[in-house]
Amino acid sequence: MPATPAWPPKSAPRLFVANELGEGQSLALDGNQAHYLGKVMRVSPGDTVIVCDDISGEWAAQVETVEKRRVELTVTEQLRERESVPNLWLCAALLKKDRFDLVLEKATELGVMRIQPVVTRRCVADKLNAERARTITTEAAEQCARTALPAIGKTRKLDELLNALSEERTLFFADEEGGESAAEAFAAHHGPAAILVGPEGGFDDAERAAIRALPQARPITLGPRILRGETAAIAALSVWMAVAGDWQRQE
């Protein structure tokens, strides 16, 4: 007896769109999305495309027409509601462009709710291209089948972030001078959280003192080795998701 084909097809392209979706809705895609579907994925009328709107969730859509600069779809059925995302922020000091691109991509794949870029005294960069950052996180979400995009905060100086951070959100501070074991600290915590990771040169003494002065700050250690900024961000998020996040959630 032949196996039942998977639905939706695992090979179906996946895209985020700007408008809220609904059954029976017509959807016209142009620009890069039309090029991707028509030229890269070579979809044809009748093929299935998976679309997400970051509002209602994930939908199957049928390709109606494929033109040079335009692809038209009809939304056919909802596949999943928008996922529940753990209430975790990554507050990451800006790094060199390619390294921070990696942070954006992997933080999205790991399921973080919000990415907050931070400028510290030892940062080698002080600006983030918001459009580029959104493109990177959207493509990462499409690749890993997220139905919710991470929010990307406006770049803030460290002192601005510390002043604005709610006392209800625990700030886990990756301190190269040591602290509580990250796994133990994360496992014992319940409620909104943020992980603060520094730049290539680390935090200076004044910054470290200002962070530790916050009542909700908890210094943590990520092991005996000195990690690059991007490695520290990825490692900390991975540990948090494993012991306090949604990696153990059963569907």
N, C-alpha and C positions, 0 to 999 in steps of 0.2 A: 504494500500500500504506500503510495507516494506521501512524503512528508508535507504537512500543511505549510505553505509559504509564510514567512514571517510578515507580520503587519504591525507597523509600517515596514517596508523593505529596509534592511540595514544599510543598503547603499544609497538611500534617499538623501539628497542634499538637505542641509539644515541652515536656516537663515533667521536672523532677528529682523523684524520690521517695526516701523515707527508707530503705526496705528493699531488700536485695539481690534482684535479679530472676532469674528462670529461666523456661525455656520451659514453657508450659502453666499458669503461675501465675495465679491470680485476684487482681485488684488492685482495691480499693475506694478511691475518692478522695472526700473531702468538703471542706467549708470553701471557701477561696478557689480551690482547684484545681477543685473540682466546679463552682463558679460560672463560672470561666473557660471550662471546656469546654462546659458546658451553655448558659450565657447569652451569653457573648462569642463563642465559636467555633461555637456551635450544632451540636455534633456529634450524630450519630444512631447507633442500633445498626448495626453493620457498618462504621462509619468507622474509620480508622486514626489512632492517637495514638503518637507517639514518646516513650518514657520512658527515663530514665537514672538510674542508682543511685549514681554516683560510686565504684563498686566494680568491677563487671564490665564496664560499658560502656553501649552504646545498644541498645535493643530496640524492635521494633514490637509494638503491642498493638491488639487489636480491641475497639471499644466494644460492650458487651453490653446494658447498660441505662442510661438517662438519667433520673434523678429530680430533684426540685427541689433537694435538698441532697446528692445522692450520684450518682456515676458509677462504674459497674463495668466493668472491662476484663479481657481475657484476654491474657496475654503470648504472642505467637505465634512470634517468631524473633529471634535476635540479629543486629543489623546491623553493629555495630563493637565492638571491644574498647575498654576505657578507654585513652585516648590517653596517650602518653608526653609529659610536660611538661618543658620546659627547667628546670634547677635554678637558678632565678633568684628572688630575693626582692626585693620593693619595700618599703623601709623609708621610710615617708612621714610627715613631720610633719603633725599634725592641722591642718586648715584650717577655715574656716567651713563649716557643714553642707552647703550645696548644692555647694560646690567640692570637698569631700572625697567627696561622693556621686559626682561625676564621676570622681574618681581611682579609686574602687572599681570603677565600671562599666568604664572604659576599660582599667584594669589587667587585669581579667578578660578582656575582649575580646582584648587583646594577648597573653595566654597565660602570665601570670606564675604561678609555683608558689605563692607565699605573699605575703600583704600584711601587713606589720608596722606598725601605727600607732605613732607616736612622739610624745612630748611634749617640746618644747624650751622654752627660756626665753621666746621671743617668740611662742609659739603663742597664738592667740586662743581656742582650745578645749583642754580637757584630758580630755574623755571622748568615747567612741564608743559609740553604741547598737549593741550586738553583733547583736541580732535584725534591726534595720533594715539593718545592713551585710550580713548573710547574705542577706536578701531581695534587695538590690540586686545582689550578685554572682551569685546564683542566676538571677535574671531575665536578667542579661547573658549568662551561660553558655548559657541556653536560646536566647536570640536569636542568638548567634553559633555555635551548634552545637558547643560544647565538650562533651566527655564526662567532664571532670574539673573539679571545683570548686576554686578556689584556697583554700588554708587562710588563715584570718584570725587573726593572733596577738592575744594579750591586749595592750592598750595599755601601753607601757613608757616610762619616762623615758629620755632619751638616754643618761645614764650607765649605766643598767641594761642597755640594749641593747649598748653598747660592751663592758661587762664580760662579757656572756653570749655574744657573737658568737665563733664558732669561728675559729681562725686559718686553718683550711682554706678558709674562705669569704672570697673577696676582696671588700672593701667599696669600691665606687666611689662617691666622695663628690662630689656636684655642688656645687662651690665657686664662688660668684659672684666670688671674687677670682682665679680662674683655676686652670688645671691642664692636664693632657695632653688632647689632643683625644679626645672620648668615643669616636668611631668607631675611632680607632687603638688606644686602650686596650682596648676591647671585643674587637677583632679579634685582638689579641695574647694574649688571656686564654683559658685552658682550665680548667675545673673549676667548682665551686660559686661563685655570685656573688650579691652584693646591691648594690642601688643605693639610696643615701641621699639624700633630697631634703628641703630645709628648708621652713620656714613662710613666711608672707607677708613677715615682716621679716628673713628670713635667719637664719643662725647668728651668735651673738655671738663675740667673740674667744676667750673661754675654751672654748667648745664647739668652735670650729674647731681650736684647739690640741689638745684632747683627741682629736678624730677623727684628726688628722694623726699623733698619737703612736702610733696602732695600727700594728703592723708590716704588717698586711694591707690597710691603707687606701691608696687611690690617688685623689688629687684629680683631677677631670676638669672640663672646660669644655663647656658646651652652646652655645657660640657667643658672638658679641659683644654680644648684647642681654640685658637683665635680664628673666627669665621669671617669671611667676607660679608659685606652687607647683604648681598642677595642670598647667600647661603644661610645666613642667620634668619632672614625673613621666611624662607621656605622651610627651614628646620623647625622654627617656632610654630608656624601654622600647622605643620604636619603633626607635631606632638599634641597641639591643642585639639585638633580634629579627632585624633585617636583617643584621647582620654576624656575630653569634655564636649566634643562636637558631635557630628552626625555620622561618623564612620561606623558606629555600632547600631545605627537605626535600622530596624527591620521593616521592609516594605510589606 
